[in-house]
């Protein structure tokens, strides 16, 4: 699908947020808006991460206009790392931008690793979110009990050898998470889906739809 790619600065809670907006060449071809959140800022995570790129490309191929952005303190985004709290406000700002740009379109959110945690926290409290794609959720740490009250449709996509989210921990979190929900395993070597990015992208494309 032909696309337009624009580098933009959004208005964020701490100042500008650097972002990339990808959309089909005609608004008539857009079925939904999507926002993608990147992995941990303190460990090199940015909107250019290879998994985030695959998430964005799969969403666009599923007829979405896609925004990926840098959390506060990353790249040209203003502010400093806030342990996942302020980053939730960054995501809300990105969601507002997309809702204003594409009024009447459903909005879906995707996140990888740290971005998955931020996305789940925000979207579980936003009744208007169409779905959440949580990739590589870092379930070995943090409190995930809030998911038991999260009625937003959730698609968890996880590596069978994720060093930040063991299979047992992911299955335990999935079990008590409220529905609707799905859990898809990708037979990959690590958290970053080494040598299995094509399989990940195929799974993501189906999940966006």
Buried (B, 14 or more C-beta within 10 A) or exposed (E): EEEEEEEEBBEBBBEBBBBBBBBBEEEEEBBBBBBBBBBBBEEEBBBEBEBBBBBBBBBBBBBBBBBBBBBBBBBEBBBEBBEBEBBBBBBBBBBEBBBEBBEEBBBBBBBBBBBBBBBBBBBBBBEEBBBBBBBBBBBEEEEBEBBEEBEBBBBBBBBBBBEBBBBEBBBEBBEEBBEEBBBBBBEBEBBBBEEBBEBBBEBBBEBBB
